[in-house]
Amino acid sequence: MEKEFDSCILCPRKCKVNRNKGQLGYCKAGIKMTIGGYRLHLWEEPIITGKKGSGTIFFSHCNMKCIYCQNYNISTKNEGEEITIERFTEICLFLQKEGASNINLVTPTHYIPLIRKGLILAKNKGLNIPIVYNTSAYENIPALKSLEGLIDIYLPDLKYYDNNLNKYSHVKNYFLYSKLAIEEMYHQVGRPQYSKDGTIKKGVIVRHLVLPGHTDDSKKIIKYLHDKYDDNIIISLMNQYTPVRKVEYSNLNRKVSKFEYDDLVNYTYNLGIRKCFIQDEESQDTSFIPSFKGDHMI
């Protein structure tokens, strides 16, 4: 049993439930890791994907509940398979053997104590590729500090600047917690470093998913990141928002227009930002949404 589960404050919700006694907080995660699948994933940023793919492990449950979530089946319906720390270690080593550029932990926050033990065990057994922490950035600093030295690449989202948009993810003070989390991530891993094959081996890549009707908020996020970090981080400007179910906010029931996205790309370029990934319109397709049905194996 993990002592952090006695009164869970791993994320900013600070539910303080005793997961060791079967109590469930907002994320509904228990004391065992649950995963929706793992595979060599080919659709990350090129410097993460590499030649054979990123060794991605999708964790079930989530401390946010974004109404437009594409991974709804595992994040909200909590589908998946319970695994032990030893099994997690085996998966990491298997993905490395298959040629993964890195181990990519998707939505890992609520399992930090278990992941920490699993990574230490895996590294002792020969895991030597970079570890990616792929997160919404809605994190608590003490929990992130407990991972220092184990994570090589931080891949946080930065979703909203304006607190009025927090309603889309049922959170409070998202920007405040996220900017502090990204500061801690940068403190741990610093500026980007690259392997000989061009893949990233250390650093921070901040993703921003552009939402239809909210490019003004996107511009505030881009400007904040540029003012704060200059070219010491990489930005990924994502055009892949795809409505997967009808929601109560009409602007979210459509894709981002070409005009909206091009305007934001031009704004980013005119600020002087050059370390930035952009996407084309083909990414706005449901074929890019992971399927988790029977997909626990590569």
N, C-alpha and C positions, 0 to 999 in steps of 0.2 A: 504493500500500500504506500502511496506517495503522500508525504505530509502536506504538500501543496493542495491536495484534494480535501483535506479536513475542513477547510473553509476557503472555498475557491475564489481567488481574486486574480486569476491569470489574465483577465482582460478588463477593460474599463467598466464593465457592468458591475463587477465586484459583487456577484450574487451571494457569496459567502455560504453556499450550500456545502454540506458534507457529502461529497461524492463517494467517499469510502463507505458511507452508510446507506448508499443507494439514493441519496437526494439528487435531484436534477435541477440545474440552473437554466438560464435562458437558452443556452445552446443545446441542452438535453444530452450532452455527452456524459458517459459513465467513466469507469476507471480502466477500461481497456480501449486501445486504439481501434477505431472502426474505419475501414477504407472502402471507397467505392470502386477502386481499381488501381492498377499500375501498369505502365507501358513505356516504351520508347516513343516520346511525343515529338512530332515533327513541326508543330505550329507555334512555337515560341519565337521570340526575337532570334534572328540568325546567330548571334553570338552566344546564345544559350542553347539553341537546338544543335548546332554543330553538324557533323556529317551523318551520324546515325540516329540522332535524336536525344532529347533530354529525358533522363530516367525519372519519370514523373509518378509520384504517389499522390492520389487524390483522397484526402481525408473526408470522412462523413461528418455531419454536424457543422455548425457555423455560429459564431458569436454575433453575426449580423443577419438580418433577414431582408435583403434587398428585394424589392417587389418585382424586379426585372431579372432576377438571377437565372442564369442559363443552366446552372448545375442544381436546379431545384430538387431533383430526386434524392441527391445525397446531402445537400445543405439544409433542407427544410423537412423533407419526408424522411430523412435520416436513413436511407437505404444503405446497405453495405455489409461487410464481413468483419467480425471482430478478429483481431490478431494479437498475438503476444509480442513482447519486446524482441524475443528471439526470432520470431517470424519476420518482423520488421527488418531486423538485421540481415536475414537471409534474402529478403527482397532487394535490399540495397546492394548486396554483393552480387546477386543475380543480374541486376540491371547494369552494374559495372562490367561484368563478364560479357554482357551482350553488346558492349561498346558505347554505353551512355556517356555523353559529354559531362554529365553531372547528375546529382540526385536532387530532384525538384520536389520540395514538400509543399503541397497546395492546401491552403487553409489549415495550418497546423497548430494555431494558437492554443486551443483547448486541450492539446495533448503534449504541451511542452515538456513536462517532467518525464514522460515516457519516451519521447523523441530524444531527449538529452541522453538518457541511459542507452537507448538503442544506437545512437550515433557513436557513443564512446565504445560500445561493444563492437560495432561494425568496423571502426577504425583500428581497433586492436586486432581484428581479424583480416585486415588488409584493405579496407576501403580507403582509397586515396584520391578520388576525384572530387571536385568542388561540390559543396552542399549549398543549394539554393533554398532560401526561405521565402515562399511565395504567399503574400498576405494582403488582407484588406487595409493593413496599417492601423487598425483599431486595436492597439496593443497597450499593455502596461509596461512601463520601463523596467521594474524589477524582474519581470518574467523574461524580457529580452536580454537583460544583463546576465541571466543565468545561462544563456547560450553563447556568450562571448568565447571566441576561440574555436567554436564548433561550426559556425556558419561562415561561409566564404562570400556568398553573393546574396544580398537582400533585394527582393523583388516586390516592393510594396505598391499597392494602388494608392493614389491620392484622389479620392472621389469627388469631394465637395469642398468648396471654400465657404460658401454661404450656409449658415446654420439652418436657413429655411428649407434647404434641400435634404436635411437629415431625415425628413419624413419618408424618403424613398427607401431608407435602410433601417428605420425604427431605432435610431441611435440619438444620443445627445452629445453635443460638443465634439463632433467628429473631427473637424479640422484641428482643434486644439490637441487632442490626443494623437492624431496622426502626424502632425508636424513634429511633436516631441519624439514620437517613435522613430521617425525618419532621421532625426538628429542623432539618436542613439545608434541607429544602424550605421550611419556614416562614421560616427566615432569609432565603431568597432572595426570596420573594414576599409575605410578611406577611399581614395581615388581608384578608378578602374585599372585593373591590371589584366594582361592578356597572355594566353598561351601561344605557342609557336603557330598553332593552326588557326589562330584568330579568334578562338572562343574566349569568353571572359572567364577569368579564374578568381577574381576578387573585385568587389565594388558594389555600388548601388544603382539599380535601374528603377526609376519611378514611373509607373504606368498611370496614365489617366484615360479612362473610358469617356469619350465625348458623348454626352446625352443630347437628344434632340430638343431644341428650344433653350439650351443652356450654355451656349458658347461664350456668353459674357462671364459666367462663372469659370469656364475653362481657361479663359484668358487671365483671370486673376490667379489661378493655380500655376499656370505657366510662368507668369511674371514673378510670383513668389519663389518658385524653384530657381529661376535664373538669378534673381537678386540674392538669394540665400547661398546657392551652391555654385553659381557660374557654370564652368564646364567640368566641375569635379564629380558630377553624377551624370548619368545618361537618362534622358526622358524618352518614354514610349507613348506616342500620341495615338490612341486606339480608336479606329473608325468602325469597329465590329459590332456595335450595339444592334441587336436584333430582337424585336418583340417576340417573345415565345408564348405569351398569354396576354389577354386583354386586362389592363389595369385601370384603376380609377382616374388616373391622370392622363388626359387625352394626348398630351405631347409625347408621352412615352409609348404610344401605340403606333409609332412610325419609326422608320430608320432615320439616321442623320442624313441630311441632304448633302449633295456634292458641294453646294454653295457654302453651307455651314462649315464643312470640314476644310475645304480649300481656304476659306477665310481664316480659319484657325492656324492652318499650316503657314500661311503667309505672315500672320501675326508673329508666330514663333520664329520664323526665319528673320523677320525684320528686327526682332529683339536682339539678334546676334547669336541665337542658339544654333549650334551645328551638331552637337551630339544628341541626335533625336531620331528615333525610328517613326516612320509613318506607314499607314496601310492604304491599300487601294480598295475600291468598292467591292471587290470579290470577297472581302472578309465579312461583308454583311450578309452572310448566308448561314442557314441552319446546319449546313454540312460541316461547319467548323465547330459545332457544339459537341462536346464529348458524349458518347453513349456509354452508359455504365451497366447495361444489361448483359450479364454473363461475361463481363470484361475484367475479370480479376487477373487474367494472364495476358501476356503479350501475344 
